[in-house]
Amino acid sequence: MTASTLPALAPVYPEVWLALAAMALLMLGVFQGDKSTRLVSWLAVLALAVTAVLLSMQPGAATTTFGGMFVADSFSRFSKMLVLLGSAFSIILSIGYIRTERMERFEYPVLILLSSVGMLMMVSANDLIVLYLGFELQSLALYVTAAFKRDSGRATEAGLKYFLLGALSSGMLLYGASLIYGFAGSTGFPAIAKALSGAEHASIGLVIGIVFLSAGLAFKISAVPFHMWTPDVYEGAPTPVTAFFSVAPKMATMALFVRAMLAPFSDIGADWQQIIIVISALSMILGAFAAIAQSNIKRLMAYSSIGHVGYALIGLAAGTEEGIRGVLVYLAIYLAMNVGTFACILAMRQKDQMVEGISDLAGLAKTHPGMAFLFAAFMFSMAGIPPLAGFFGKFYIFVAAINAHLYALAIIGVLTSVVGAYYYLRIVKIIYFDDAVEPLAKPVRSELGAVMAVTGLFTILYFVWPAPLLAAAQTAAKALFP
């Protein structure tokens, strides 16, 4: 490598650093053994923090490398920050769990780092080939983490289901990419956009390619009708892994979904907008109604995530700068709410055993008043009750939909929010008004308490100073509308 090539690689410095850090921590774990798991975990968090610093040092203007296949711009930087936050929080949440559940192996944080490298690649993909490479690098590590608790039949089943269905989704995505290449004549997003410039409608073959590409991406974000893996994998996987699945991969894939639709296919928006509208509406409806009958908190969170994905897709369906800004703000707020909720779930222990039943939260307000308050705040926020952060996330999305004349989709969103409020408020009722049969164990681990406090403060106090997040999301959205 010559000195002249180093500046050309500047857009990919964060990914290179994170990959090198993952390999270094892998070697450290090999030489130190499983006793180094805690050290490797904290060093992994540090590596993610350094990656965030490298990202913040990148210029605001869009820059490309690898022949235009990889792009670094304001949109990718914002989305990557969310991915790094989700990964870091997930590792912190896992530190106490993997020790008490006897799955203390140094490979766990390394796998999360490697998966994060794939996610960062996905977000900056400016070509269908890079899109697929990032997609697979992310997925391969996720398959292993889903079954990481090797002595658990449920975890093994979750890993197998996720692998089989994930392989199917990868095949669909690759088939869609091949059709797009065949009908557009290129795999690069700018070249595809140029080939379609001025076209009012795409050929039927290209539309089918977009459908298959969308199906592969919809699988990763748990959008209906590609959600079938989500409840079983969320329930069966170790809880920190479930928390990881619910944030970082969703942030990355949603950002990729937005770029993959807008960058190459903006001129034929009418053709793919219908696909997004249907997926969004079905996800909101199923997420709202299927969660009502759940008694396991992790399965409830699975259906909740399906519903929230539906809300985020409303912004993509709008296809406007305002809609994309709404998507980014919604993802940031959802990350905080979700991570905080999973911190509370990880604190649910009775007689040194993890419990997952919603009924096990009975009497929490009497034994853990601080945790009960934050848990209730997260539930109210997910229900979209003002003045909590979740209300503003939905507000920006619905306003974007109305301004884009998607009135039916906005009405479905509001109605499903009302239905969804039922099962969120039921949890609050159990926490504050039901009597405990077996109270949850004390005390809450320090790292869980810290994550609850940070995410809780953001969720509760977001309305005090929303400007920084809104401004950053606005700048990121502008990058997709030159």
C-alpha positions as CSV (number, residue, x, y, z in Angstrom):
1,M,0.0,0.0,0.0
2,T,1.5,3.4,-1.0
3,A,1.1,6.7,0.8
4,S,-1.2,7.9,-2.0
5,T,-3.7,5.2,-1.4
6,L,-4.2,6.1,2.3
7,P,-6.3,9.3,1.7
8,A,-8.5,7.3,-0.8
9,L,-9.3,4.8,2.0
10,A,-10.3,7.6,4.5
11,P,-14.0,6.9,4.1
12,V,-13.5,3.3,5.3
13,Y,-11.2,4.0,8.2
14,P,-13.9,3.3,10.9
15,E,-14.6,-0.1,9.4
16,V,-10.9,-0.9,9.0
17,W,-10.3,0.0,12.6
18,L,-13.2,-2.0,13.9
19,A,-12.2,-5.1,12.0
20,L,-8.6,-4.8,13.2
21,A,-9.8,-4.3,16.8
22,A,-12.0,-7.4,16.5
23,M,-9.1,-9.5,15.3
24,A,-6.8,-8.1,18.1
25,L,-9.4,-9.0,20.7
26,L,-9.8,-12.4,19.2
27,M,-6.1,-13.0,19.6
28,L,-6.2,-11.7,23.2
29,G,-9.0,-14.1,24.0
30,V,-7.2,-17.0,22.4
31,F,-4.1,-16.4,24.6
32,Q,-5.9,-15.4,27.8
33,G,-8.8,-17.9,27.6
34,D,-12.4,-17.5,28.8
35,K,-11.2,-15.7,32.0
36,S,-10.6,-12.7,29.8
37,T,-14.3,-12.4,28.7
38,R,-15.0,-9.4,30.9
39,L,-11.8,-7.6,29.8
40,V,-12.5,-8.3,26.1
41,S,-16.1,-7.1,26.5
42,W,-15.1,-3.7,27.9
43,L,-12.3,-3.4,25.3
44,A,-14.9,-4.1,22.7
45,V,-17.0,-1.2,24.0
46,L,-13.9,1.0,23.9
47,A,-13.3,-0.1,20.3
48,L,-16.8,0.9,19.4
49,A,-16.3,4.3,21.1
50,V,-13.1,4.9,19.1
51,T,-15.0,4.0,15.9
52,A,-17.6,6.6,16.8
53,V,-14.8,9.2,17.2
54,L,-13.3,8.3,13.8
55,L,-16.8,8.7,12.3
56,S,-17.3,12.1,13.8
57,M,-14.0,13.2,12.3
58,Q,-15.1,12.5,8.7
59,P,-16.0,15.4,6.5
60,G,-19.6,16.4,6.0
61,A,-19.5,16.2,2.2
62,A,-20.2,12.8,0.6
63,T,-17.0,10.9,-0.3
64,T,-16.7,7.6,-2.1
65,T,-14.0,4.9,-2.4
66,F,-13.5,1.5,-4.1
67,G,-14.7,2.9,-7.4
68,G,-17.8,4.5,-6.0
69,M,-19.0,1.3,-4.4
70,F,-18.7,2.7,-0.8
71,V,-20.0,6.1,0.2
72,A,-19.5,8.1,3.4
73,D,-22.0,10.9,3.9
74,S,-24.1,12.6,6.6
75,F,-26.8,9.9,6.3
76,S,-24.3,7.0,6.8
77,R,-22.6,8.8,9.7
78,F,-25.9,9.3,11.6
79,S,-27.0,5.7,11.0
80,K,-23.6,4.3,11.9
81,M,-23.7,6.2,15.2
82,L,-27.0,4.4,16.0
83,V,-25.5,1.0,15.1
84,L,-22.4,1.6,17.3
85,L,-24.6,2.8,20.2
86,G,-26.8,-0.3,19.9
87,S,-23.8,-2.6,19.8
88,A,-22.1,-1.0,22.7
89,F,-25.3,-1.1,24.9
90,S,-25.8,-4.7,23.9
91,I,-22.3,-5.7,25.1
92,I,-22.7,-3.8,28.3
93,L,-26.1,-5.5,29.0
94,S,-24.5,-8.9,28.5
95,I,-21.5,-8.6,30.8
96,G,-23.3,-9.8,34.0
97,Y,-25.6,-12.1,32.2
98,I,-23.0,-14.3,30.4
99,R,-21.2,-14.8,33.8
100,T,-24.3,-15.8,35.8
101,E,-25.7,-18.0,33.0
102,R,-22.4,-19.8,32.5
103,M,-21.8,-18.8,28.9
104,E,-18.7,-16.7,29.6
105,R,-16.7,-17.1,26.4
106,F,-14.6,-14.3,24.9
107,E,-16.0,-15.0,21.4
108,Y,-19.3,-13.3,22.2
109,P,-18.1,-9.6,22.1
110,V,-15.9,-10.4,19.2
111,L,-18.8,-11.7,17.2
112,I,-20.8,-8.5,18.0
113,L,-17.9,-6.4,16.7
114,L,-17.6,-8.5,13.5
115,S,-21.3,-8.2,13.0
116,S,-21.1,-4.4,13.5
117,V,-18.4,-4.2,10.8
118,G,-20.9,-5.8,8.4
119,M,-23.6,-3.3,9.5
120,L,-21.3,-0.3,8.9
121,M,-20.6,-1.7,5.4
122,M,-24.3,-2.1,4.8
123,V,-25.1,1.5,5.7
124,S,-22.4,2.9,3.3
125,A,-23.3,0.5,0.4
126,N,-23.5,2.3,-2.9
127,D,-23.5,-0.9,-4.9
128,L,-25.5,-4.1,-4.8
129,I,-22.4,-6.1,-4.4
130,V,-21.2,-4.2,-1.3
131,L,-24.8,-4.3,0.0
132,Y,-24.7,-8.1,-0.2
133,L,-21.2,-8.4,1.3
134,G,-22.2,-6.3,4.3
135,F,-25.5,-8.1,4.6
136,E,-23.8,-11.5,4.8
137,L,-21.0,-10.4,7.2
138,Q,-23.6,-9.1,9.6
139,S,-25.8,-12.2,9.3
140,L,-23.1,-14.9,9.8
141,A,-22.1,-13.5,13.2
142,L,-25.8,-13.1,14.2
143,Y,-26.5,-16.8,13.4
144,V,-23.8,-17.8,15.9
145,T,-24.9,-15.4,18.6
146,A,-28.5,-16.6,18.5
147,A,-27.4,-20.1,19.5
148,F,-24.5,-19.0,21.7
149,K,-26.0,-20.6,24.8
150,R,-25.0,-24.1,23.7
151,D,-26.6,-26.1,26.6
152,S,-30.0,-24.5,25.9
153,G,-32.4,-26.3,23.6
154,R,-34.4,-23.1,23.0
155,A,-31.3,-21.2,22.0
156,T,-30.2,-24.0,19.6
157,E,-33.7,-24.0,18.1
158,A,-33.6,-20.2,17.8
159,G,-30.2,-20.3,16.0
160,L,-31.3,-23.0,13.6
161,K,-34.6,-21.2,12.7
162,Y,-32.7,-17.9,12.2
163,F,-30.1,-19.6,10.1
164,L,-32.5,-21.4,7.8
165,L,-34.8,-18.5,7.3
166,G,-31.9,-16.1,7.0
167,A,-30.4,-18.2,4.2
168,L,-33.7,-18.0,2.4
169,S,-33.8,-14.3,2.8
170,S,-30.3,-13.9,1.5
171,G,-31.2,-16.0,-1.5
172,M,-34.2,-13.7,-2.2
173,L,-32.1,-10.6,-1.9
174,L,-29.4,-11.9,-4.2
175,Y,-31.9,-13.0,-6.8
176,G,-33.5,-9.6,-6.6
177,A,-30.1,-8.0,-7.1
178,S,-29.3,-10.1,-10.1
179,L,-32.7,-9.1,-11.7
180,I,-31.9,-5.5,-11.1
181,Y,-28.5,-5.9,-12.6
182,G,-30.0,-7.6,-15.6
183,F,-32.6,-5.0,-16.4
184,A,-30.6,-1.9,-15.3
185,G,-27.2,-2.9,-16.7
186,S,-25.2,-2.1,-13.5
187,T,-24.9,-2.9,-9.8
188,G,-23.9,0.6,-8.8
189,F,-26.6,2.8,-7.4
190,P,-25.6,6.0,-9.3
191,A,-25.4,4.0,-12.6
192,I,-28.8,2.4,-11.9
193,A,-30.3,5.9,-11.2
194,K,-28.8,7.2,-14.4
195,A,-30.3,4.3,-16.4
196,L,-33.7,5.0,-14.9
197,S,-33.5,8.8,-15.2
198,G,-36.6,10.3,-16.6
199,A,-38.5,7.0,-16.6
200,E,-42.0,7.2,-15.2
201,H,-42.4,3.4,-14.7
202,A,-39.9,0.6,-14.6
203,S,-40.1,-2.6,-16.6
204,I,-41.9,-5.5,-15.0
205,G,-38.6,-7.4,-14.6
206,L,-37.0,-4.6,-12.6
207,V,-40.1,-4.3,-10.4
208,I,-39.8,-8.0,-9.6
209,G,-36.2,-7.5,-8.8
210,I,-37.1,-4.6,-6.4
211,V,-39.7,-6.8,-4.8
212,F,-37.2,-9.6,-4.1
213,L,-34.6,-7.1,-2.8
214,S,-37.2,-5.6,-0.5
215,A,-38.2,-9.0,0.7
216,G,-34.6,-9.8,1.7
217,L,-34.3,-6.5,3.6
218,A,-37.7,-6.8,5.2
219,F,-36.7,-10.1,6.7
220,K,-33.9,-8.5,8.7
221,I,-36.2,-5.7,10.0
222,S,-39.0,-8.2,10.9
223,A,-41.5,-6.6,8.6
224,V,-44.7,-8.5,7.8
225,P,-44.9,-11.0,6.0
226,F,-41.3,-11.8,6.6
227,H,-41.6,-11.7,10.4
228,M,-42.2,-15.4,11.1
229,W,-38.7,-16.0,12.7
230,T,-39.0,-13.0,15.1
231,P,-41.1,-14.3,18.1
232,D,-39.3,-17.7,18.3
233,V,-35.8,-16.3,18.0
234,Y,-36.5,-13.4,20.4
235,E,-37.8,-15.9,23.0
236,G,-35.2,-18.6,22.5
237,A,-32.0,-16.6,22.1
238,P,-30.2,-15.4,25.3
239,T,-31.7,-12.1,26.4
240,P,-28.7,-9.9,25.7
241,V,-28.6,-11.4,22.1
242,T,-32.3,-10.6,21.8
243,A,-31.6,-7.0,22.9
244,F,-28.9,-6.8,20.2
245,F,-31.1,-8.2,17.5
246,S,-33.8,-5.7,18.4
247,V,-31.6,-2.6,17.9
248,A,-28.3,-2.7,15.9
249,P,-29.3,-4.9,13.0
250,K,-32.6,-3.1,12.7
251,M,-30.9,0.3,12.6
252,A,-28.4,-0.9,9.9
253,T,-31.0,-2.6,7.7
254,M,-33.5,0.2,7.9
255,A,-30.8,2.7,6.9
256,L,-29.8,0.3,4.0
257,F,-33.5,-0.1,3.0
258,V,-33.8,3.7,2.8
259,R,-30.7,4.1,0.7
260,A,-31.4,1.1,-1.5
261,M,-34.8,2.5,-2.4
262,L,-34.0,6.2,-2.8
263,A,-30.5,6.3,-4.2
264,P,-31.0,4.1,-7.3
265,F,-34.9,4.1,-7.7
266,S,-35.9,7.7,-6.7
267,D,-37.3,8.3,-10.3
268,I,-39.6,5.3,-10.1
269,G,-40.9,5.9,-6.6
270,A,-44.5,5.2,-7.6
271,D,-43.5,1.5,-8.4
272,W,-41.9,0.7,-5.1
273,Q,-43.9,3.0,-2.8
274,Q,-46.8,0.5,-3.0
275,I,-44.6,-2.3,-1.7
276,I,-43.5,-0.2,1.3
277,I,-47.1,0.9,2.1
278,V,-48.4,-2.7,2.2
279,I,-45.5,-3.9,4.3
280,S,-45.8,-0.9,6.7
281,A,-49.6,-1.3,7.1
282,L,-49.4,-5.1,7.7
283,S,-46.6,-4.7,10.2
284,M,-48.4,-2.1,12.3
285,I,-51.6,-4.2,12.3
286,L,-50.0,-7.5,13.2
287,G,-47.7,-5.9,15.7
288,A,-50.6,-4.3,17.5
289,F,-53.0,-7.3,17.7
290,A,-50.6,-10.3,18.0
291,A,-48.9,-8.9,21.1
292,I,-52.1,-8.7,23.1
293,A,-52.3,-12.4,23.9
294,Q,-48.6,-12.7,24.8
295,S,-47.6,-13.8,28.3
296,N,-43.8,-13.9,27.7
297,I,-42.2,-10.4,27.8
298,K,-39.6,-11.3,25.1
299,R,-42.3,-12.5,22.7
300,L,-44.3,-9.4,23.4
301,M,-41.2,-7.3,22.6
302,A,-40.8,-9.3,19.4
303,Y,-44.3,-8.3,18.2
304,S,-43.8,-4.8,19.5
305,S,-40.6,-4.5,17.3
306,I,-42.7,-5.6,14.3
307,G,-45.2,-2.8,14.9
308,H,-42.4,-0.2,15.4
309,V,-40.8,-1.2,12.1
310,G,-44.2,-0.6,10.5
311,Y,-44.2,3.0,11.9
312,A,-40.7,3.6,10.7
313,L,-41.5,2.4,7.2
314,I,-44.2,5.1,6.9
315,G,-41.4,7.6,6.5
316,L,-39.8,5.6,3.8
317,A,-43.2,5.2,2.0
318,A,-43.5,9.0,2.0
319,G,-40.2,9.1,0.1
320,T,-39.6,12.8,1.1
321,E,-36.8,14.5,3.0
322,E,-39.2,15.1,5.9
323,G,-40.1,11.4,5.9
324,I,-36.5,10.2,6.0
325,R,-35.8,12.7,8.8
326,G,-38.8,11.1,10.7
327,V,-37.4,7.6,10.1
328,L,-34.0,8.6,11.6
329,V,-35.4,10.3,14.6
330,Y,-37.8,7.4,15.2
331,L,-34.9,4.9,15.0
332,A,-32.9,6.9,17.5
333,I,-35.8,7.2,20.0
334,Y,-36.7,3.5,19.5
335,L,-33.1,2.5,20.3
336,A,-33.2,4.3,23.6
337,M,-36.7,2.9,24.6
338,N,-35.8,-0.6,23.5
339,V,-32.4,-0.8,25.2
340,G,-33.9,0.5,28.4
341,T,-36.7,-2.0,28.3
342,F,-34.3,-4.9,27.8
343,A,-32.2,-3.6,30.7
344,C,-35.3,-4.0,32.9
345,I,-36.0,-7.4,31.5
346,L,-32.4,-8.6,32.2
347,A,-32.9,-7.4,35.8
348,M,-35.9,-9.8,36.2
349,R,-34.5,-12.5,38.4
350,Q,-36.1,-14.7,41.1
351,K,-34.0,-16.9,43.3
352,D,-31.0,-16.3,41.0
353,Q,-32.9,-17.5,37.9
354,M,-34.0,-15.5,34.9
355,V,-37.7,-15.1,34.5
356,E,-39.6,-13.8,31.4
357,G,-43.3,-13.9,32.3
358,I,-45.1,-10.6,32.3
359,S,-46.9,-11.7,35.5
360,D,-43.5,-11.9,37.2
361,L,-43.4,-8.1,37.2
362,A,-46.2,-8.0,39.7
363,G,-45.4,-5.9,42.8
364,L,-42.3,-4.4,41.1
365,A,-43.2,-0.9,42.3
366,K,-43.0,-2.0,45.9
367,T,-39.7,-3.8,45.7
368,H,-37.8,-1.8,43.0
369,P,-39.5,1.6,42.8
370,G,-36.8,3.2,40.7
371,M,-36.8,0.4,38.1
372,A,-40.6,0.3,38.1
373,F,-40.7,4.1,37.3
374,L,-38.3,3.7,34.4
375,F,-40.0,0.6,33.1
376,A,-43.4,2.4,33.1
377,A,-41.7,5.4,31.3
378,F,-40.5,3.1,28.6
379,M,-43.9,1.5,28.2
380,F,-45.7,4.9,28.1
381,S,-43.1,6.1,25.5
382,M,-43.6,3.0,23.3
383,A,-47.3,3.6,23.4
384,G,-46.7,7.1,22.1
385,I,-48.0,9.0,25.2
386,P,-46.8,12.7,25.4
387,P,-44.5,14.2,26.5
388,L,-42.2,11.2,26.3
389,A,-39.8,10.7,23.4
390,G,-41.9,8.0,21.7
391,F,-44.8,10.4,21.1
392,F,-42.5,12.7,19.1
393,G,-41.1,9.8,17.1
394,K,-44.6,8.9,15.9
395,F,-45.6,12.6,15.5
396,Y,-42.8,13.3,13.0
397,I,-43.6,10.1,11.0
398,F,-47.4,10.8,10.9
399,V,-46.9,14.5,9.8
400,A,-44.6,13.3,7.0
401,A,-47.2,10.8,5.9
402,I,-50.0,13.4,5.9
403,N,-47.8,15.9,3.9
404,A,-47.1,13.2,1.4
405,H,-50.9,12.5,1.1
406,L,-50.7,9.0,2.6
407,Y,-53.8,9.6,4.7
408,A,-54.9,6.0,5.0
409,L,-51.4,4.9,6.2
410,A,-51.4,7.7,8.8
411,I,-54.9,6.7,10.0
412,I,-53.8,3.0,10.3
413,G,-50.8,4.1,12.3
414,V,-52.8,6.1,14.8
415,L,-55.4,3.4,15.2
416,T,-52.8,0.6,15.8
417,S,-51.0,2.9,18.2
418,V,-54.2,3.0,20.3
419,V,-54.5,-0.8,20.1
420,G,-50.8,-1.2,21.0
421,A,-51.3,1.1,24.0
422,Y,-53.4,-1.7,25.6
423,Y,-50.6,-4.2,26.1
424,Y,-48.1,-1.5,27.1
425,L,-50.4,-0.1,29.8
426,R,-51.3,-3.7,30.9
427,I,-47.6,-4.1,31.9
428,V,-47.8,-0.8,33.9
429,K,-50.9,-2.0,35.6
430,I,-49.2,-5.3,36.6
431,I,-46.1,-3.4,37.9
432,Y,-48.1,-1.0,40.1
433,F,-51.3,-2.7,41.1
434,D,-50.8,-6.5,41.1
435,D,-49.5,-8.2,44.2
436,A,-46.3,-10.2,43.9
437,V,-46.3,-13.9,44.4
438,E,-42.5,-14.1,44.3
439,P,-40.7,-10.7,44.3
440,L,-37.8,-10.1,41.9
441,A,-34.3,-10.4,43.4
442,K,-32.3,-7.5,44.6
443,P,-30.1,-5.7,43.9
444,V,-30.0,-4.7,40.2
445,R,-26.5,-5.0,38.6
446,S,-24.7,-1.7,38.3
447,E,-24.3,-1.9,34.5
448,L,-28.0,-2.5,34.1
449,G,-28.9,0.4,36.4
450,A,-26.6,2.7,34.4
451,V,-28.1,1.7,31.1
452,M,-31.6,2.2,32.5
453,A,-30.7,5.6,33.9
454,V,-29.1,6.9,30.6
455,T,-31.9,5.6,28.3
456,G,-34.6,6.6,30.8
457,L,-33.3,10.2,31.0
458,F,-33.3,10.5,27.3
459,T,-36.8,9.1,27.0
460,I,-38.3,11.3,29.7
461,L,-36.4,14.5,29.0
462,Y,-36.2,14.4,25.2
463,F,-39.0,17.1,24.9
464,V,-36.8,19.6,26.8
465,W,-34.1,19.8,24.1
466,P,-35.1,17.9,20.9
467,A,-33.2,20.3,18.6
468,P,-29.8,18.5,18.4
469,L,-31.3,15.2,17.3
470,L,-33.7,16.9,14.8
471,A,-30.9,18.9,13.3
472,A,-28.6,15.9,12.9
473,A,-31.4,13.9,11.4
474,Q,-32.3,16.8,9.0
475,T,-28.7,17.0,7.8
476,A,-28.5,13.2,7.3
477,A,-31.8,13.2,5.3
478,K,-30.6,16.0,3.0
479,A,-27.7,13.7,1.9
480,L,-30.1,11.5,0.1
481,F,-31.8,14.4,-1.7
482,P,-28.9,16.3,-3.5
